[in-house]
Amino acid sequence: MSKLESTGLGRTGADAIRIGFGGAPAGLTNYLDPFSPVDTAQREGVIAAIGRAVEVGINYFDTAAAYGTGESEKIFGEGLSAAGISSQRDDLYIATKVSHNEANPRESIEKSLKNLRLDSLDLVQVHGTTYTPEARDQTLRSGGTLEVLEQARDEGLIRHIGFTTEDQNPPVYEFIASGRFDVMQTCYNLVFQHTYEPTRPFGSIYEADKAGMGVVTMRSLTASVFQRWMSAVRPDDEFDYSPALLQFVLSNKLVDVALVGMRTPEEVDKNIAVLNDVAGRFDLNDLHEKFV
């Protein structure tokens, strides 16, 4: 099997395959499609998908304590264990999250380690969507969420620290400028391009890259927004737009890892085929060209 396309994940030193296994669809009930993490057959499908992902070479797995109250982490733990992944690993990067308003971040980390059947985590991210000034203060203050994560890192429980966001408000840029985060996970896709505006240029993806941070994208396939719009305006259109949507994100050279939720081995193979189709990439500057 040929080596999959990879890139350095900022200053973490990790060599990450550019498609990552996203964990929200594994733990959230009816997320985008009918699904239950406690349905045995559906759960086994995700576990098989994780096994296939490891087999074909995907090495970035991202989950969160909030995805189904730990269910996604448990499924990941079971799937990775079944695939022969233990705490003694060199070639996989396993990430989870702690809510930005978590009352006891240390306890959340310990629960995640148990759920994932690991002794250490490669990345723990502050889990947020929009950071209010209060959430920013809770994260950055003395004794706050970030300091707890830094203490866990110093103890060897985690290796790197990141944050997630779906916004572009001032706290995002404050987090980047602090120099205390190694990875930013942000919403970016064909529909939601607010994090990367190449004609200015402007956006948090640019700033995170300048700061030496790894850049990971969530909702890489638009979380079905584009697909629903096409169904609304072209009800008889049966074309599968997912490969093109994923190619859009992979065409951005500042994106290190594009997360995609996968519930079956067939979905894993489909996404790997997109990753290997480098001819499907295009120059984003050409896309934004106004004068021809």
ABEGO torsion letter per residue (X at the ends): XBBBBBBBBEAAGBBBBABBBBAAAAABBGBGBBBBAABAAAAAAAAAAAAAAAAAGBABBBBBAABGGGAAAAAAAAAAAAAGBBABBAABBBBBBBBAABABAAAAAAAAAAAAGBABBABBBBBBABBBAAAAAAAABBGBAAAAAAAAAAAGABABBBBBBABABAAAAAAAAAGABABBBBBBBAABAAABBAAOBBEAAAAAAAAGBBBBBBGAAGGGAAAAAAAAABAABABBAAAAAAAAAAABAABABBBBBBABAAAAAAAAAAAABAAABBBAAAAABABX
